[in-house]
Structures are given as C-alpha cells and as structure tokens.
C-alpha cells in the first residue's frame, strides 16, 4: 500500500471520485467498484492528480528507462488463426513468415552497441520448431557473446508452449532456461483475463489462471517478471479491473513483479480490427492515460508503472509522466510486433531523445538496469547525456 500520498483535493472535480481520493490519501486498498469508478470518470485531470501523487510518494520525480534491444526470433505461431488481435504472427508457409537461425540471432544481437545495450527483450510466436533446445542454445550463445547483457525473454504463453511440445513441466522448462541464461520474463500474453474476452480475441491462448500460474512458478524460482494488460478492444471497464485484481493478488503472494505495463491494442492488419471497423483508429490518448493512471492507483503493491512509447506515441508517454508513470520503454533498437499492427512511431529512440523527453516533462531521467537499480543520472540539465565511458 502506498502511504504518504497527498494532493490538493480541489484538483478532483468529479464528485464520484471523492471517496476514492479519500482512500488513496488514507493509503487504503481500492475495491473493484473503485477501479471501475476510476475508468468511468470524465475527470481525467483529477484522476491524473491522484495517480501523480501516488507515484511521487513512491518514486519522487525520477523517471527511469533501460537501454534495451528487442529481438523477435520467429513470427511463426500455431495460434495465428485464433488470436484475432495479432498482426505479427504467420503460418509456416505464409508470406512474411520467418524463423531465425542462431547465426541470424547473433547477427541481430551484434547490431547493438556493446557498451550501450543492457538488456535483450526476446519474444516471438509459438513455433513448433522453437522448442527448449532452440532457446537454451540462443540464451547461452547470447550470454557467451554479450555477458554483460541481461536476457529478459519468453512470455508465459511461450513458456507453456515449450512445456507442451517438450512434454515437460513449466517448472522444469524454467529451470533449464534459467541455467542457459534467462534472467527475467516479460509480461506479454496476458491480454485481458476475462474468459468471455479471451473467447472473442484469443480463443485458444493460455487462460488467465494459467498465465498467473506460470508467473507464480517463475517467481518461486526467483525469476522475476513484468505483467501487462492489452486494452482498447472488446473489454469492459469491469474486465479491466478484474484483470488488475488478479495481478495485484499474485503480487501480494510473491512480490515477484517488477513492473506493470498496459499495452494499447492496435487495430491494423488484424482480423479483430476489421470486425470492429476500427482499422486506422488506435486507442485514444485519454484512454491511454487512464489505463496508466488506474494501473498506478489500483496496483498499490507495484513500485513501477511503465509507458510503452511505441504503442501510445512518445508525446502521450511524456504526458503520462504526470499520470502515475515512473518508467519509459527504452531504446528498443528495432521493434516489429506493434509496427505490423499499424504503429506509426519510430522503431527506436536514442538515449538522448529519451532523456530530452523526460526532462521536457520536468522530471529527472535515470538509466536503470533490468532490476530497476539506477545506473547513472544525467546531471547536466542542458547538455547531452554522457557516454558510458564518461560516466564510468
Ligand atoms: S498473440 Fe502471440 S500467441 Fe497469439 S498469434 Fe500472436 S504471436 Fe501467436
């Protein structure tokens, strides 16, 4: 629970928010009904004031980011036909399908500036030819070539896929991956846990309970993870809050989550976008900010809430720093998944640009490692960030 939260109550205009604001100030846990009230409100600035105060109480003015690189080794996926929101996956013989050899993975990883990149973020499709040996060879090879780089890899859905095709337990798969070099897990694959929503957008994907179970097992092994929610498609406000409740419950139980990252649905190049008549229309800036702010307020046991600038644009991410967010997606290098779905943002951002974005919001930038330890700050408010060599 976040205590010591204070803000000017006059900044909250919607009377419906009053009782929730009192709870936030008192450090009381929010109920499901409170969460729905937060999503329902028209008072975006009041919601933002509350979330900003809750974030300041935890993290002050500091905003962190990691110098990371995404690697998406295969887009071949057995759920290609049933995850109707997904623009990334392909069937094995479909145009655009790819599956990296290890040499291609090393080549992709070699694009990084060895002194700059701190983390590989590795996710892909559920490929029948990407089993345990594929990933253990990949992680061990990456660690051998880039020993200083953290490996954050494989969503709960991918872990369960490997377990299924190898006929192994989730636990044994995680142990083998950890031995090969897996450090932490990303939070993708959560979508929205509601069975009704899943039946519509991701019929054959791991259930919400199974997703939580994979993370529970990882946390028990000391493998920490992130968690997400894909919003802006067919879910209700109640579905969103029930989803957040399941994340909050697991965090109470294990404390293993590092950060919560709401993910905006992009409707281009996927079946769901056509069905909803939404192609070309991404989520609104208001809904993006609400999801981040509600995440901060409802998930009172999470230290970090991250905004994904690739999905919501750098401008909304910058504004979100006043809506409860204390962490920005990092440098990325080359993003594929959301660009297939119509994201118009850049595929990478330089350290200088991220620092400028954070400073532009009146916040204090800091580069972090994958466990959120601060690696360096940028004290010269007007100049460019120092190189690693200078900072060392
Ligand atoms: S969302 Fe993931 S599991 Fe579903 S089709 Fe896309 S890559 Fe496959």
Boltz pocket constraint, residues with backbone or C-beta under 6 A from the ligand:
constraints:
  - pocket:
      binder: B
      contacts: [[A, 75], [A, 77], [A, 78], [A, 79], [A, 80], [A, 81], [A, 83], [A, 86], [A, 87], [A, 88], [A, 89], [A, 124], [A, 125], [A, 126], [A, 157], [A, 205]]
      max_distance: 6.0
